[in-house]
């Protein structure tokens, strides 16, 4: 027997018939079945530990203990307040407040205010409207202690978060106090109940993007911002720097994505607005989501949740979030309405610096009834929207710009509206249905929107053309199948700029 065979023979011992072990002797009790069971237990404990870590990190954001988070996962959103609203087909509104966070000048001034309005439907996908509210709207903020201050709407969250008014109402104290004060302020302005809020600082974008290895974003427009903050004034750095983005797909790390999401001073008409900034922030969030739910995304989830944990505050439970996701997951993104409240519709600039001490926006209607009526109807009848009937908006109010403004406002709601020019002044608003039955629901919705007494008239057929005697009559060309909205003086009175309202210089 050669050396190799001798070594092999010396290293093998027969302990039972048919059982052979080598140097790493396995215990006799470890049968094949027990080996499989042990392996399964290792996997179960590993998975359970992973789930517990995830649950703990989600709980940090939603203020739940890990067991409550796991319960919500198992329940799938059932029994939550949002789940109940979805089941009952009730409208749900979530406010998103974006602020700089610790280390930034005005850490909790909500320079981004976005309302997401969801209307569940029993016969199809939910309808969604995203409503952007400008930070510079000058409004009353009721502090719940008998005191109302007049200032920009973006200060409502900060008034509670920064303890600016320690004697504010008890409901506006504690971790959820800032969101509640901001919610109630918007409720007063817009007449729309806000069910839940999400507050997040700009670091949430940066950290989450880096946690998933960067994001891929298709930049819609090329733009340059020459006034992007170089640092923070409260830290002694009030300088500005220039940032630039080219249109097209590109990969961004956290720092780059934060600049993309935060820029607001571009001279580009498409990107130099607060609403454009809100839209870019949505793109970053969507890109992070794709990385998390994509291939291998689960391995990134703990890092993402850890990154967000100290930078996100919400009064939603995981059950609420699950129910909300279930309600909107099948919605076509192209069907989502993008509405902006700004100086092109319900607001107007104060005339800074001649007329006011700082740049702010006032409401044309100081009672807010006109914007509240618009918000109450921000989710139109889906039957009317599906008709896609052309709506021609005609100005018969005697007020410049009425038809263009209303055409734009209806476009935001999803209607196929256009500016139809001017007509002689009319005291009342009218809806003329010339759609030949193709836009009945559209005409009815418009007549209902423009208050009691708005006539809904079926437009007369075009008169036949006349021809000289003996000549062959030529039929008149068919009239366009449109619904005509004639804006009268009764509707426009709230958009006639009143005297400058009460204003305290900053």
N, C-alpha and C positions, 0 to 999 in steps of 0.2 A: 504494500500500500504506500503510495507516494505521500509527500508531506502535506499537500493540500487536502487529500482525502483523510489523512490522519487528523488534521486540525478540525475538519468538518465533523468527523465522527466524535471527537472529544467534546465538541460544543453542542451536541444534541443528546438529550435524554428523553427516554420514553417514560412518561408518568402514568398514562392510562392507555389502554388500547385505542389507537386512532388519534391520540392527542400528543402533539409534538410541540415543544417550546424551545426557543434558543436562549441566547445570553439574557435578553430582556424578558425574563420569565413573567408571563401573565398569570394572575391569580386563577386558581381553579374555578372559583365561583363566577368568573366573568364569562358567561356563556354568550353565544351570538345574540340571543334575545335581549339579554341584559345590556349588551353593548349598544344595540339599537335604541333601547329605552334611555340609556345614559346620554346618547348623542341628541335625542329629541329633547331631553331636559335641558341640556346645555343651550340648545337653540332657543327653547322657550324662555329660559332665564335671560338670555342675551336680548331677545326681542322684547321681553317684559321690561328689562332695564332701559332699553332704547325708548319704548313707549312712555315709560315713566319720566325719562329725561325730557322728551318732547312735551308731555302733559304738563310738567312743572314749568317749562319755559313758556308754553301757551298761557298757563295759569297766571304767570307773572304779568302778562299783557292784559288778560281779561279779568284779573283779580279773582280767580277761583283757585281752590286747592286742586291738586292733581286728580284726586278721585272724582271731583265734579266734572273736570275736563273729560276724563275717560267716560263718565256717564253720558255726557253730551255727545261724544263720538258714537257710542253704542245707540243712543236714542235717535241720532241723525237729525237733530234740530227739533224733533217732536216735543211739544210741551213748552217750548220757549215762547217769549212774547212775539217774536218775529214769526215763528212757526204758526202761532195762532192767527196772526194777521194774514199770513199767506193763505191759510186754510179758509178764512172768512172773506178773502178777496178784498181786504182793506189796504189802502195806500200806506206805504212805508217810506219814511224820509230819513236819510242818514246824512249828517253834516260832517264834512272833513275840514279840519282846521290845520293849516300848515304854518309853522313859525320857526324862527331861527334856533331857539333853544339856548341852553347855557353857553356862555362865552360869546354871545352875539349881542349887538346893540339892540335894545328892545326885544329881549329874548322871547317874549310870549305875545308879541304883536302878530296877529294872524294875517299875514300878507296874502295868504291863499285861503279863500272861503269858497267851498264847493258843496252844493247840496245835490244828493243823488236821490231822485224821487222814483219809486218803483210802484207800479200798479199791476198787481197780479191779475191774470185773466183765466177764466175757466175754460175758454175755447182756444187757447193758444199761449204763446210765449208772453211773458210780462212786458209791459211798456215801461221804458226808462227815459227819464229826462235828467240831464246834468245841468244844474243852474249855477252859474258863476256870479258871485256878489263882489263888487269892487271894494277894496279896503278903504278907500277915501270917502265913502258915503258918510255924510255928517248926520248923526242920528241921536235920538234920546236913548240912554241906557239906564234902565230902572234897576237900582242896586238892592231893592227889596227891603230898604230900611227907611222908606219915606223920602229918599233922595234920588233925584234923577240928574245925571250929568249929560251934557251935550258934547259929543266928540265924534271921532271917526269910529266906524263900526268895528274896525280891526282891534280896537282897544278893549272890547267887552271881555274877551278871553283873558287878556293881560290884567285887567282890573282885579280879577279874582286870583289868578295864578301868582301875581307879584305882590299880593297883599296890599294893593294900593289903597283900598278902602276896608280896613279891618272891621269896621262896624256894619258891613254889608249883611244882608239877610243870611240866616243860617244855611238856607238851601244852597247858597253860593260859596260855601266853605268846604274844605276837604278836597280830596283829589279830583272828584267829579265837579266841584264848584265852578271852575273856569268854563267847562263845556256847557254846564247848565245855564250860566249867565249869557254866554254867546247864543245858545239855543233860544232862550226866551227873548233876547233882543231881536233875533231874526223872525221869530214867531210874531212879534208885535209889528214888524215892518211888512212882512210878506203874508201874514195871515195863514201860515202853513205850520202845522204841528211837526216838530222834529222828534223822532222816536229815539234815535241814538246818535252819538257823536264819536268821531275818531280824531284825536289830536296827535300830531306827529311833528318832530323837528326835522330840520334839513339833514342832520347827521343820519337819520334813519335811511335816507336814500343812499348816502355814501357807503355806510357800513354794510347795508344789505347787498348792494351791488358788488362790493369786494368779496362778500361772503359766498357769492355764487360764481366767482371768477370773472366778473364783468358781464356786460349785457350788450346785445346787438340791437341797435335802434336805427330805423330808417328816418333820417332827418328830412322833414317835409320841405322846408325853405332854407336857403342860404341866408345867414344873418350875422351881423357884427354888433357887439355891445361894447362901446368904448367907456362905459361907466360902471363896469362890474366891480363890486367892492374888493379891494386888495386884501383888506383885513376887517377888523371891527373897531368902530370909533370908541366904544367903551373900553377898549384895550389900547387906545392910543394910535390906532392905524386907520385913518379916515381916507387914505389914498384910494384911487381907482385904477383899474387895469383894463386892457382890451382883450376880449375873447371873441373867437370867430368859429362858426360852424358852417361847413359846406353841406348842401343838400345831398341826400343819398344815404345808403346803408353804411354804418360804421360801428366799430367795437369801442365801448367806453369802459374805463375803470371807474371806481367810485368817485374820485375827485372830478373827473371829466363829466360824469353823469350829473353830479351836483351842480356844476356850473350850467349845464344844459337845462336843468330843472329850475334853477334859481334866477336866471337872467330875465330882466324886465325892462331894460333901457335901450333896446335896439331901436334904431330909426326905421327899420323895416316895418311896413304897415301890417304884415302878416304875423310878426313875432314880437312887436314892441308893446304888447298889452298884457294886463294881468290875466286875461282869459287865455291868451296863448301860452303863458307860463303854466297855468293850471293844466292845459292840455299836454304840455311836454312832461309835466310830472306824472300824468296818467300813463304816458308812454313808458316812462322808466318803471313804474309799478308793474305794468303789464309785462315788460321784459323780464323783470325779476321773477314774476309768477311763472312765466314760461320755463325759466331755468329750474325753478323748484319742482314743478310738476313734470318736467321732461325726464329723459333717460338719465338715471343716476341722481335725480333730484333729491330723493329721500336722504341721501348721504349728506346733502348740503343743508337740510332743514334745521338741524340743531344749531348750526352756525348762524343761519339767518335769524332764527328766533332769538338767539343770544344777542345778536346785533340790534334787533328791534326792541328788546325787552325794556331798556331804560329810556327809550326814545319814542315810545308810543303809549298813549293813554286812551282807553275806550271804556264805555259803560256797557258794551255788548258782551254777552257770554259766548262761549264757543258754540252753544246751541243756537243762539241768535245768528251767529256768523254762518253756521251750517245751513240753517233754514234760508238765509238770504242767498247763499250760493246756489242752493237748489232751485230757488225761484228765478234766478237770472242766468244760470249757466247756459241755457239754450238760446239766449237772445242774440240775434244777429247784430254785431257791433255797428253796422251801417244804419240800423233802424233806431239807434239811440239819439235822442234829441240833444242838441248842444245849445243851451239858452244862456244869454248873458244879459244881466241888468247893468246898464251903463248910460253914458251921456248921449247915446244915439236913440234912446227910447224914454225911459222913465226918469232920468236924472239929467242935470245940467251943471256945468262948472260954475263955481262961485265968482269967477272973474279975477282970479289971483294974478298979479299982486295988487291990482288997483282997488278991488272991492273987498278983499278979505286978507287976513293975516297969514293964511296958509292955504295950499291947494286942497280944496274939498269939493264934493259933489252934493247938490241939493236935489230933493224930489220935486218934480213939477207939481205934483199933487201932495201938499203937506199933510193930508189926511191918510195917505198911502192906500186909499181905496182902489185906485186904478191898478196899481201894481199887485195888490191883493187879488183883484178879480182875475188878472192875467195868470197869477200863480195857481189860483183855484182851478183854472182850465188848462194848466200846463200839459196835461195828458188828454189830448182830444179823443173823440170817438174814433176807434180804430176803423170802423166802416167808412167814415169820411176820408181818413188818410189813405185807405186802400184804393179809393176812387181815383186819386191822383189828378183830379179835375183842375184845369187851369183856373186860377182866381185872379181877376184883374181888379186892383184896388185903385179907386178913383177918388181924388181929393175934391170934395164939394164943401169943405169946411171954411174956406177963406184963410186957413192957417198954413203958412208955407211948410212944405216938407211932410205933410200928413200922410200922403199916399206912399211915399218911399218908406217912411218909418213903419207904417202898418204892414206893408208888404214884407219888410225884413222881419218883423215880429212874428208874422204868420209863417214865414219860411222856417224860423227857428222851431216852430211847433210841428213842422213836417209837411206843411201845405205847399202846393205848387203855385205860389203867389208871385205877382209882379206888379210893378208900378204902372198904373194905367193913365197917369197924367191928371189934369184938372178939368172940372166942369163948373158951371155957375153955382153959386152958393146955395146949399140946401139946409133947411133947419134940422132935418132928421136924417139919420143913417138908414140906408136901404140895402137890401140884398136882392139882386135880380138874377133869377135862375134861367140862364140861357143854355144850359147844358144838354137840353133834349133828353132829360131823364138820366144822363150819365153822372150827374153830380148832385143828386137829390140830397144825399146825406151831408155833403159838404155845405150846400146852401142852408140846410136846416141847422147845422151846427153853428154857422156864422150868424144866422138870425137869432139863435138862442144866446150866443155870446154877447151880441151887442144890445142886450137888455130888452126889457119889456117895451113893446110898441114898435120895434124895428120891423118894417114891412118885409115880407118875403113875397116877391112878385115873380111870376113866370114870365120871362121876357117874351114879347110878341115876336112872331115870325117876321122875317124881313119882307117888306112889301115888294110885290113883283115890279120889275122895271117896266116902264112904258116905252113904246116904240112908235115911230111915225106910222100913220095909216098905210096899210098895204105891206108894211115891212114885217119880216118874220120876227116874232117876239123872242127875245133872248132871256132865258131864265136868270134870275139874280144868283150870284154865287152864294153858296151856303154860308150862313153866318157861323163864325167860330163858336164851338161848343164850350162856353166859358160861364163861370159864375162871376158876376160883377158886384163888388162891394163898394158902395158909394158912402164915403165917410162924411157925415154931416156935422153941423155945428154942435149938436147935442153930445157927440162923442168926444170932440176935440177940446171941450172947455177945460178938461182937467190937464191938458197938455199946454195950455197957454201959461207961460212962465209968470208966476205970481211975484209980488215984491219980495226982495231978498228976505228969507226967514231969519229968525233969531240966530245970531252967531256970536260966539265968544272967541276972540282971537287967541291962538295958541300962545 
